[in-house]
């Protein structure tokens, strides 16, 4: 078994609101092997981005444990935390709002070197930024260009270069291609995969696009209203989803084939429950067609339904059996 680089245990992040606490992340357990990619999927507002930022401690977790390279980083403060940030980086969703519009390309990429005192002077930092520009596919002629002069793909390449500047082990990719055209998305995804292979990077790849996550991830975690409802290796999740929410998500993937025009789409009906002071039980229960009284009695934890395949559903065994009977 490969080394576990990042692990969370019962990680929670609550935000104080006028009428209580918003449970953005509520008891998430994750494990990411070194050199692998964990895809985190779910609809907007499910807590994907908050989870990524809580792991990096950009949002200070409410409670829980985070282990990075075998060490409990929840105890880190001051200089120790600052040194940790060199090993853990993030690529933000919007490449324009995440960079300073008053700095040129070479200044933006050189900034991490200067802030962390990795270079003797600005000239040395600019030299290293030029090397990174070549790595991420930015032409040298763009070094004096400003963000407003570039398209979205080139801006996101700046974000990738900044994340790589300090040679991190772990990178949170927070929907890095959702704001880009489809052709540019493919270029950035291939760049990220090439960099992972060359540098041995470990990714948490956050997205709502299931086609993208299938392409890049080794394992997928499905989130709904702050909790992880299913986690499994990519192939296993797509071939054998067990949680009703995961099944509905996968059925909604458009397939460009006339043979699939009669494909059954499992429509999720009902209203999304409030994440503020949520009631005990399965968060998906108000919208689940298989909901029973048992689903609302208490909070559900991930349980193993097959090797390395986990789901948080009290009716997994029944639903799995009925599915097998349908196949027969």
N, C-alpha and C positions, 0 to 999 in steps of 0.2 A: 504493500500500500504506500502511496506517495505521502510525502510530508504535508501535514496540515499547516498552511501558512496563516490563515485567518479563521477564527471561530468566535461565534457569539452565543451566549447563554442567557435566555430569558431577557433579551434586550428590549427596553421600553423607552419611548420618548413621548411625553405628554406635554401639551401646550395649554396654559391657563387661558380660558375664555370667560365671558361674562357669566355664563350659567354652568360652569363646571370645568372639566378637563377634556380636551380633545385628544383621543387616543390615536395618535398618528402611527406609532409603532408599538405593538402590544405583545410582548413576549415572543420575540423571534429568535429561533435557534438556527444558525447557519454554520457550515463548514466548507472552506474552499481550499482545495489542494494546491500546492505550489505549482505554478506553470499552467494552471487550468483556468477556465472561464465559467463563472456562475452567472447565468442569466436570471434577472429578476423582472417578472412581468405582472401585469394587472392593469385595470382601467385607471383613468385619471383620478387622483385623490386617494389611492389605496395605500400610500405611504412608501412607495418605492424610493423616491428621491430623499425623503427624510431618513430612511434606513441607510442609504449610502453616506449621507452626511453625518449621521450618528456614529457610524463605524469609524469615520475619520475624526470624530469629535469636533466637527465644525458646528454641529448641534450637540450640546452636552447631553448625553443620555440621562433620563430620569432614574433608571436603575438597570441592573443587569451586569453582565461581564463581557469584555472584549479581549480576546487573546490574539496577539500578533507575534508570529514567530516564537510561540511558546511563552510569551510574557504577557502579564495582565496590564494592558495599557490604560485601564481606567484609573490607575494609581499615578499615572504620569502627570507632572506639572512643570511649568516653567521651561527651563533649558532642555529637560528630558523630553518634554512634549514637542518642543521645537525641533529637536534632532529627529524625533520619530516622523515628523511631517516630511522629511527628506525621503523617507522610505515608502510613504503613502501619499499618493497624489490623486487628483480628480480632473476629469475633462468635463466641462460644463455643457449644458444643453444648448444655450444660445452663445455662439462664438463671438457675437458682437458686444453684448452687454458684459461679458466676462473679461474683456481686455480694455486697457486704457486707450481711448481714441486719440489721445494727444501724443502717443509714443509710436515711433516707427517700428517696422517688423523686427529689425535687429535689436532695437532697444527692448522690445517686449520679450524676446527670447533670452536676451542677456540678463534681464532683471533678476530671475531666480539665482543666477550665479553671483551677482553682486550682493543681494540681500543676505545670502547664506555664506558670504565670504569664501566662495569657491575659486575665485580668480584674483590675481594680484592687482589688476587694474582694469579699466574699461576696455582697453585695446585687447587684452587677453579674453575678456568676456565676449567681445564682438567676434573674435576669432572662433570661439567655441559655438557661438550662436550661428555662425556661417556653416559650421559642420552640421549642426542640428537641422538647419534649413535644407541642406542636401539630403539628410536622412528622411525627412518627412515630405520631400518632394516640392519644396518651395524654391523657385528659381532665384539665383543670386541677384538678379537685376531688381528684385522686389525688396531688397534690404532697407531701402530708404522710403518705401511706400507706407502709407497710413491705412488703418483698418477700413475707412470709408471708401478707399480706392480699390478694395478687393472684393471678390465674390464670397459667398458663404463657405464654399469648400476650402478656399485658401485661408480664410479666417479660422476655420476649424483646425487646419493644419498647424496654425500658430498655437492654438490651444493644446494640440498633441505635443508639439515641440516643448512648450513650457512645462507640461506634465513630465516629460522625459528628461528635462534638463539636469535633475539631481540624481539620475539613475535609480529610480524607485524600484521596489520589488512588487508593489501592489498599486493598481490604478482603478479607481471607480470611474466608469464611463457612464455619465448620467445623460442618457438619451442623446449621444453625440451626433447622431445622423438624422434625427427627427425633423430638423429645420432645413434639411438639404434636399435638392432634387434627387430623383431615384438614381440617375447615373453617377452623381457625385457621392451618394450614399455608398454605392458599391466600391468606389475608389477608397473612401475612408475606412470602410470595413476591411478591405484587403490590406490596407496600410497597417491597421491595428493588429491583424492576424500575423503579418510579416514581422512586425516589431516584437510580438509575443514570442514567435519562434526564434528570432535572432537574440533576444535579450532575456528570455525566460520569464517574462512578465506574468503576473497573475491578475485577472480582471474580475471585477463585479460589473456586469454589463446590464444597465437598467434601460428598459424599453417597453413600449406598449405594442410594438410590431412583432408578432409571433414569427413571421417569415424571417426577419432579421435575427431574432434570438436563436432560431433553429440553425441558422447558418454559422453562427459564431460560438455557441455555447457548448460546453461539455455536460453541464448540469443546469436544470432550470428550477427556480422557486417561483410559485404562483402566489401572489398576495391579494388579499381582499380585506378592505377596511382595517388595515394595520396588522393583520395576522397572516402568517404563511399557511395556506390551506393545502398545498401539495408541493412535494419536492422529489425530483427523480432525475436520472440521466436523460439527456435530450431524446434519444431514440425511444427509450421506454415511455417517456411522458407522451410523445406524439402517437405512439402505437397503442398504448394502454392507459389512457387517462381514467382516473377513478372518481375524482371529486366532481360533483355536478357543475360547479363553476368552471373548472378546467375544461370539461367537455363542451360547455357552451362557448367558451373562448375559441377552442380549436375548430368547432363547427362553423364559426364565423369567418374563417380564413377563406378569402376568395380563391377559387381554383380556375385558371384559364383553360378550361376544357369543356367542350360541348357534352361529353359523356357525363360530366358532373353537374349538369344544369338542374337535375332533379334531386340534388343532394339535400338532405334534410338539415335545416338549420335550427338548432335548439335556442329559441328566443328566451332571453331572461326577462321575465315579467315582474311587476311589482316595483316598489320604491326602494331606493338605497336607504338603509338604516342610518341614523345619525351616529357619527363617530364620537360625539360628545356624551360622556357617561353611558357607554353602551350597556345594554342588558346582558346578563349571563347567557351562555349558549353560543351556538354557531352564528357567526356574523352574517352568513349567507342565508340563514333560515327563512327570513321574510320573503325571499325571492326564489326559494328552492321548491321545485315541484314534488320532491320526495320528503319534505319536512314532516316530522312527527313530533309528538310532545317531548320525546327523549332528546331531541335536538336543542331544546331551549332550557334544559334543566341545569346545565353547567358548562363552563368553558371546555373546549376540546383541545387536546394536544395532538401533535403529529404522532402517528403510530405506523409501524412498518407493515405494509401490505404485501410486499415482495422484496427480495434483496435490493437494498439501496433505494427503495421506492416508499415514500412516506405520504400519508394523507391525514387530514384532520376532519374525519366524517364518521359519525357513529353508525352509519348504514353501509359502509364500504363492502362488507361481506355480502349483504343482501343484494346490493346493486350489481356487484361483480357476478354473483350467481345468476341473476336474471339476464345479464348480458350474455353469459355463456349459453343459456337456454335459447336465447334469440338466435345465436349463431347456428345452433344445432337445427 
